[in-house]
Amino acid sequence: MDYGEKKEDRAVEDEILELIKLKLYQRMHGIAPVLGAVEMQIQGQTEEQNEEFCTDGRKFYLGAARLRRDFLKDSESLCLEILHMLSHCLLGHPYQTSLPQTEKEREIICDRQAWELVRELWGVPLPFLQEADRLLADGKEKEAAGLLKVDVHSCWNRIADRQAVWWQGQGEKLLKNGQVKRKRKSGTARRNKKWVLVPAAGERGDYRDILKGFSAWREDTMINPEEFAYSWYTYGLEMYGRLPLIEPLEYREEKKIADLAIVIDTSGSCEKELVQVFLEETRGILEQEKLFFRNFCLHILQCDNRVRKDDCIRSREDFERYLENLTICGGGGTDFRPAFERIGELRARGELSDLRGILYFTDGCGWYPKEEPDYQVWFVMIKGHFDTIDMPGWIHRLVLEEKGLR
């Protein structure tokens, strides 16, 4: 079998792989060096290659037909399959020379070990492992092997290699640093704390200054005691001699925010509690600094790989009600492009016509627009919970830190 065939132009499969990588990055922020160490190569010149997954420790050979089928069936399961193959590498299986002699024993032992590591890294139970153990106890090795199998092992080179040492070190690092985002059990510390977001130490940018930077000069509807209508002033002098009539203007020139867009990444990488804190902090600054005009337009978009919710807020009361009834919609992969497209549509139909910039609350891991928009883009991210691997240079970053106050 030839596993070294030239890479074909497979746009759909490449897009699937990018989505799977993004899901892995979101769940395991420390996995970037591991994923970056292997080349993903799509196979499909023969029917056998179309259906097989295999790794030699340097490349992942992925059958095109199976990749599409498994992705459409369940993208989460495809993530686990890729992580299973990575686990073989982390455990050094492609390089081990002291494996059991029989192929049947080798398949079962290596696959069982790989799934155990997947369970520990991913942080979720894998019920089929118990089923496999039951089958093995009943002497049904073939059925157990079929349940555990993800990839064929025929391309393992069985030659001890210094690369095996590197893989082992990466696996220990992932487990030691706790790079998996596990679900919090009920009754833990955060439940009894009030969380606030402050600029992280050593990071540039002040949240208040950023919001002020979105301001523009405009007339606001309010009594302006510093200026008055000259027509009434001169009319009074003409009619009543030295008695000018002074009528204050009902507007004044001020520099405030007229239009603003806030986008919330709801792919699952941002917790609802932190989203709530971020929005409340934002509202507090806007009100404290009196940065909104009396009449303003604020769009809050919730977006994962598409725009799930778009709320238009035009008053402080609307903002208050929105926060009181906040619901998060999403849970898919992260794609920043739909949010930018929606903002473009809003501007085209006359909304957000005075937009100076947007805030995007995210972990920074997703697909970006190819072109820079004509307004400022600030990604607001939590320290220790973000990735900037593919972030374009035109995106500004504000890194905040979460602190608990009892």
C-alpha positions as CSV (number, residue, x, y, z in Angstrom):
1,M,0.0,0.0,0.0
2,D,1.4,3.4,-1.0
3,Y,0.9,5.9,1.8
4,G,3.1,8.5,0.1
5,E,0.9,9.6,-2.7
6,K,0.8,13.2,-3.8
7,K,-1.8,15.4,-2.0
8,E,-4.8,16.1,-4.1
9,D,-6.9,19.2,-4.3
10,R,-9.7,18.3,-1.9
11,A,-11.3,21.5,-0.7
12,V,-14.2,19.9,1.2
13,E,-12.0,17.5,3.1
14,D,-9.5,20.3,3.9
15,E,-12.3,22.4,5.3
16,I,-13.5,19.4,7.5
17,L,-10.0,19.0,8.9
18,E,-9.8,22.7,9.7
19,L,-13.1,22.5,11.6
20,I,-11.9,19.4,13.5
21,K,-8.6,21.2,14.4
22,L,-10.6,24.2,15.7
23,K,-12.7,22.0,17.9
24,L,-9.6,20.3,19.3
25,Y,-7.9,23.7,19.9
26,Q,-11.0,25.0,21.7
27,R,-11.2,22.0,24.0
28,M,-7.5,21.6,24.5
29,H,-5.6,24.9,24.3
30,G,-2.2,23.1,24.8
31,I,-2.6,20.7,21.9
32,A,-1.3,23.1,19.2
33,P,2.3,21.8,19.2
34,V,1.0,18.2,18.9
35,L,-1.4,18.9,16.0
36,G,1.3,21.0,14.3
37,A,3.8,18.1,14.4
38,V,1.8,16.0,12.0
39,E,0.8,16.5,8.4
40,M,-2.7,15.6,7.5
41,Q,-2.8,13.9,4.1
42,I,-6.0,13.0,2.4
43,Q,-6.1,9.6,0.6
44,G,-8.5,8.3,-2.0
45,Q,-6.9,6.9,-5.1
46,T,-8.2,3.4,-4.3
47,E,-11.3,2.2,-2.6
48,E,-9.2,0.8,0.3
49,Q,-7.5,4.2,0.9
50,N,-10.9,6.0,0.8
51,E,-12.0,4.1,3.9
52,E,-8.8,3.9,6.0
53,F,-7.2,6.0,8.6
54,C,-3.5,5.4,9.5
55,T,-0.5,7.2,11.0
56,D,3.2,6.4,10.9
57,G,4.0,9.0,13.6
58,R,4.8,11.7,11.1
59,K,1.8,11.9,8.9
60,F,-1.9,11.2,9.3
61,Y,-3.3,9.4,6.2
62,L,-7.0,10.0,6.1
63,G,-9.5,8.3,3.7
64,A,-11.5,11.0,1.9
65,A,-14.8,9.1,1.8
66,R,-14.6,8.1,5.5
67,L,-13.6,11.6,6.6
68,R,-16.7,13.1,4.9
69,R,-19.0,10.3,6.2
70,D,-17.8,10.4,9.8
71,F,-18.0,14.2,9.9
72,L,-21.6,14.3,8.7
73,K,-22.5,11.5,11.1
74,D,-20.9,13.2,14.2
75,S,-18.1,15.8,14.2
76,E,-17.5,15.1,17.9
77,S,-16.7,11.5,17.2
78,L,-14.4,12.5,14.4
79,C,-12.5,14.7,16.9
80,L,-12.1,11.6,19.2
81,E,-10.9,9.5,16.2
82,I,-8.2,12.1,15.4
83,L,-7.3,12.3,19.1
84,H,-7.1,8.5,19.2
85,M,-4.5,8.5,16.4
86,L,-2.6,11.3,18.3
87,S,-2.7,9.2,21.4
88,H,-1.0,6.3,19.5
89,C,1.8,8.8,18.7
90,L,1.9,10.2,22.3
91,L,2.2,6.6,23.6
92,G,5.0,5.8,21.1
93,H,3.1,2.9,19.5
94,P,4.3,3.5,15.9
95,Y,7.9,3.2,17.2
96,Q,7.7,0.4,19.8
97,T,9.6,-2.8,19.0
98,S,8.5,-4.8,22.1
99,L,4.9,-5.2,21.3
100,P,3.0,-8.5,21.5
101,Q,3.9,-11.0,18.7
102,T,0.4,-11.7,17.5
103,E,-1.4,-9.0,15.5
104,K,-4.7,-9.6,17.4
105,E,-3.1,-8.9,20.7
106,R,-1.2,-5.9,19.4
107,E,-4.4,-4.3,17.9
108,I,-6.4,-4.7,21.1
109,I,-3.7,-3.6,23.6
110,C,-2.6,-0.5,21.6
111,D,-6.1,0.6,20.8
112,R,-7.2,0.1,24.4
113,Q,-4.3,2.2,25.7
114,A,-5.0,4.9,23.1
115,W,-8.7,5.2,24.2
116,E,-7.7,5.3,27.8
117,L,-5.5,8.3,27.0
118,V,-8.3,9.9,25.0
119,R,-10.6,9.6,27.9
120,E,-8.1,11.3,30.2
121,L,-7.3,14.1,27.8
122,W,-10.8,14.7,26.6
123,G,-12.3,14.4,30.1
124,V,-15.4,12.5,29.2
125,P,-16.5,8.9,29.8
126,L,-16.3,6.4,27.0
127,P,-18.9,3.7,27.7
128,F,-17.8,1.4,24.8
129,L,-14.6,0.7,26.7
130,Q,-16.6,-1.2,29.3
131,E,-18.4,-3.1,26.5
132,A,-15.0,-4.0,25.0
133,D,-13.8,-5.3,28.3
134,R,-17.0,-7.4,28.6
135,L,-16.4,-8.9,25.2
136,L,-12.8,-9.7,26.0
137,A,-13.9,-11.4,29.2
138,D,-16.2,-13.5,27.1
139,G,-13.4,-14.5,24.8
140,K,-14.8,-12.4,21.9
141,E,-11.5,-10.8,20.9
142,K,-12.6,-10.1,17.3
143,E,-15.7,-8.2,18.4
144,A,-13.7,-6.2,21.0
145,A,-11.1,-5.3,18.4
146,G,-13.7,-4.0,16.0
147,L,-15.3,-1.9,18.8
148,L,-11.9,-0.3,19.6
149,K,-10.5,0.1,16.1
150,V,-10.1,3.5,14.5
151,D,-7.0,3.2,12.3
152,V,-5.0,0.5,10.7
153,H,-1.5,-0.1,12.2
154,S,0.2,-1.5,9.1
155,C,2.2,1.7,8.5
156,W,3.8,1.7,11.9
157,N,7.6,1.5,11.2
158,R,8.5,-0.4,14.4
159,I,11.9,1.3,14.5
160,A,12.9,3.1,17.7
161,D,13.2,6.7,16.9
162,R,14.2,9.9,18.8
163,Q,10.8,11.3,17.7
164,A,9.2,8.8,20.0
165,V,10.9,10.6,22.9
166,W,9.5,13.9,21.7
167,W,5.9,12.5,21.5
168,Q,6.2,11.0,25.0
169,G,7.3,14.4,26.3
170,Q,4.3,16.2,24.7
171,G,1.9,13.7,26.2
172,E,3.3,14.2,29.7
173,K,3.1,18.0,29.2
174,L,-0.6,17.8,28.2
175,L,-1.5,15.7,31.2
176,K,0.7,17.7,33.7
177,N,-0.6,21.1,32.7
178,G,-4.2,20.1,32.7
179,Q,-4.8,21.4,29.2
180,V,-8.3,20.0,29.1
181,K,-11.3,22.2,29.8
182,R,-13.3,20.0,32.1
183,K,-16.9,20.7,33.2
184,R,-17.0,22.1,36.7
185,K,-18.8,20.1,39.3
186,S,-21.6,21.6,41.3
187,G,-20.7,23.2,44.5
188,T,-17.2,24.4,43.5
189,A,-15.7,27.7,44.4
190,R,-17.0,29.9,41.5
191,R,-20.5,29.3,42.8
192,N,-19.8,31.4,45.9
193,K,-17.8,34.2,44.1
194,K,-18.6,37.4,42.3
195,W,-16.4,37.6,39.2
196,V,-15.0,40.8,37.7
197,L,-12.8,41.3,34.7
198,V,-9.8,43.6,34.9
199,P,-7.0,44.2,32.3
200,A,-4.4,41.5,32.8
201,A,-1.0,42.5,34.1
202,G,1.5,43.3,31.4
203,E,-1.1,43.7,28.7
204,R,-1.6,46.9,26.8
205,G,-5.0,48.6,26.5
206,D,-7.5,50.0,28.9
207,Y,-11.1,49.1,28.5
208,R,-12.4,52.6,29.1
209,D,-10.1,54.1,26.6
210,I,-11.0,51.6,24.0
211,L,-14.7,52.3,24.4
212,K,-14.0,56.1,24.3
213,G,-12.2,55.5,21.1
214,F,-15.5,54.4,19.4
215,S,-17.0,57.9,20.1
216,A,-17.8,60.5,17.5
217,W,-18.9,64.1,17.5
218,R,-22.7,64.6,17.1
219,E,-25.5,66.7,18.2
220,D,-27.4,65.3,21.2
221,T,-30.9,66.3,22.2
222,M,-30.5,68.1,25.5
223,I,-30.7,71.6,26.8
224,N,-27.4,73.4,26.2
225,P,-27.1,76.3,28.7
226,E,-23.7,77.4,27.3
227,E,-25.2,78.4,23.9
228,F,-28.5,80.0,22.8
229,A,-30.4,80.9,19.7
230,Y,-29.1,84.2,18.3
231,S,-32.3,84.9,16.4
232,W,-34.2,85.3,19.7
233,Y,-31.3,87.4,21.2
234,T,-31.4,89.9,18.3
235,Y,-35.2,90.0,18.2
236,G,-35.3,91.0,21.8
237,L,-32.8,93.8,21.3
238,E,-34.7,95.2,18.4
239,M,-38.2,95.0,20.0
240,Y,-37.4,95.8,23.6
241,G,-34.2,97.8,23.5
242,R,-31.7,96.4,26.0
243,L,-33.8,93.3,26.8
244,P,-32.4,90.4,24.8
245,L,-34.5,87.2,24.7
246,I,-32.3,84.2,25.5
247,E,-33.6,80.7,24.5
248,P,-31.1,77.9,25.2
249,L,-30.5,75.5,22.4
250,E,-32.2,72.0,22.7
251,Y,-29.1,70.2,21.5
252,R,-25.3,70.3,22.1
253,E,-22.3,68.9,20.3
254,E,-20.8,66.0,22.2
255,K,-18.4,63.1,21.6
256,K,-20.2,59.9,22.4
257,I,-21.0,56.4,20.9
258,A,-23.8,56.4,18.5
259,D,-23.5,52.9,17.1
260,L,-21.8,49.8,18.5
261,A,-21.7,46.1,17.8
262,I,-20.8,43.5,20.4
263,V,-20.3,39.9,19.2
264,I,-20.3,37.0,21.6
265,D,-18.5,33.8,20.6
266,T,-21.0,31.1,21.6
267,S,-19.1,28.1,20.2
268,G,-18.8,26.6,23.7
269,S,-15.4,28.0,24.4
270,C,-16.9,31.0,26.3
271,E,-18.8,30.3,29.5
272,K,-22.2,32.0,30.0
273,E,-21.1,33.3,33.4
274,L,-18.1,35.1,32.0
275,V,-20.2,36.4,29.1
276,Q,-22.6,37.9,31.6
277,V,-19.8,39.5,33.6
278,F,-18.3,41.0,30.4
279,L,-21.6,42.5,29.3
280,E,-22.2,43.9,32.7
281,E,-18.7,45.4,32.9
282,T,-19.3,47.0,29.5
283,R,-22.7,48.4,30.4
284,G,-21.2,49.8,33.7
285,I,-18.4,51.6,31.9
286,L,-20.8,53.0,29.2
287,E,-23.2,54.3,31.8
288,Q,-20.5,55.6,34.2
289,E,-18.7,57.5,31.5
290,K,-22.0,58.5,29.9
291,L,-20.6,57.3,26.6
292,F,-23.9,56.7,24.8
293,F,-25.9,59.3,23.0
294,R,-29.5,59.6,24.2
295,N,-30.5,57.8,21.0
296,F,-28.1,55.0,20.1
297,C,-28.0,51.7,18.3
298,L,-26.3,48.7,19.9
299,H,-26.4,45.3,18.2
300,I,-25.4,42.3,20.4
301,L,-24.7,39.3,18.1
302,Q,-24.3,35.7,19.3
303,C,-22.3,33.6,16.8
304,D,-20.6,30.3,16.6
305,N,-20.2,29.1,13.0
306,R,-23.3,31.2,12.1
307,V,-25.2,34.1,13.6
308,R,-27.6,32.6,16.2
309,K,-29.1,35.7,17.7
310,D,-29.0,39.4,16.9
311,D,-30.5,41.8,19.5
312,C,-30.9,45.5,18.8
313,I,-30.7,47.7,21.9
314,R,-31.6,51.4,21.7
315,S,-31.9,52.4,25.4
316,R,-30.3,51.7,28.8
317,E,-33.6,50.1,29.8
318,D,-33.3,47.7,26.9
319,F,-29.8,46.8,27.9
320,E,-30.9,46.1,31.5
321,R,-33.7,43.8,30.3
322,Y,-31.3,42.0,27.9
323,L,-28.9,41.2,30.8
324,E,-31.7,40.1,33.1
325,N,-33.0,37.6,30.5
326,L,-29.7,36.6,28.9
327,T,-29.8,33.3,27.1
328,I,-26.8,31.8,25.1
329,C,-27.5,30.3,21.7
330,G,-24.9,28.2,19.9
331,G,-22.4,25.4,20.6
332,G,-21.0,24.7,17.2
333,G,-17.6,25.4,15.8
334,T,-16.1,28.9,15.6
335,D,-16.3,31.0,12.4
336,F,-15.8,34.8,12.8
337,R,-16.9,35.5,9.2
338,P,-20.7,35.3,9.6
339,A,-20.6,38.0,12.3
340,F,-18.7,40.4,10.1
341,E,-21.0,39.6,7.2
342,R,-24.1,40.4,9.4
343,I,-22.5,43.7,10.4
344,G,-21.9,44.5,6.8
345,E,-25.6,43.8,6.0
346,L,-26.8,46.1,8.9
347,R,-24.6,48.9,7.7
348,A,-25.8,48.5,4.1
349,R,-29.4,49.0,5.1
350,G,-28.7,52.1,7.2
351,E,-28.1,50.7,10.7
352,L,-24.8,51.1,12.4
353,S,-24.0,53.8,9.9
354,D,-21.8,55.6,12.4
355,L,-20.0,52.4,13.5
356,R,-16.4,53.2,14.7
357,G,-15.5,49.7,16.1
358,I,-16.7,46.4,17.4
359,L,-16.0,44.2,20.5
360,Y,-15.7,40.5,19.9
361,F,-15.7,38.4,23.1
362,T,-13.9,35.1,22.2
363,D,-11.0,32.8,22.7
364,G,-9.5,33.9,19.3
365,C,-9.6,30.4,17.8
366,G,-11.6,30.3,14.5
367,W,-11.8,31.3,10.9
368,Y,-11.1,34.9,10.1
369,P,-12.2,37.2,7.3
370,K,-9.6,37.6,4.6
371,E,-10.0,41.4,4.4
372,E,-9.7,44.0,7.1
373,P,-13.0,46.0,7.7
374,D,-13.0,49.8,7.8
375,Y,-13.7,49.9,11.5
376,Q,-11.7,48.9,14.6
377,V,-11.9,45.3,15.7
378,W,-11.1,44.5,19.3
379,F,-11.0,40.9,20.5
380,V,-11.7,40.7,24.2
381,M,-10.2,37.6,25.6
382,I,-9.6,36.0,29.0
383,K,-6.1,35.5,30.2
384,G,-5.1,31.8,29.9
385,H,-8.2,31.1,27.7
386,F,-7.2,32.3,24.3
387,D,-5.3,31.3,21.2
388,T,-3.7,33.7,18.6
389,I,-2.1,31.3,16.2
390,D,-3.9,32.5,13.0
391,M,-5.0,35.9,14.2
392,P,-4.6,38.6,11.6
393,G,-2.5,41.6,12.4
394,W,-5.4,44.1,12.0
395,I,-7.2,42.7,15.1
396,H,-6.5,44.5,18.4
397,R,-6.4,42.5,21.5
398,L,-7.7,43.3,25.0
399,V,-6.7,40.5,27.5
400,L,-8.8,40.5,30.7
401,E,-8.3,38.6,33.9
402,E,-11.0,37.0,35.9
403,K,-10.8,37.6,39.7
404,G,-13.2,36.3,42.3
405,L,-14.5,38.5,45.1
406,R,-16.3,36.7,48.0
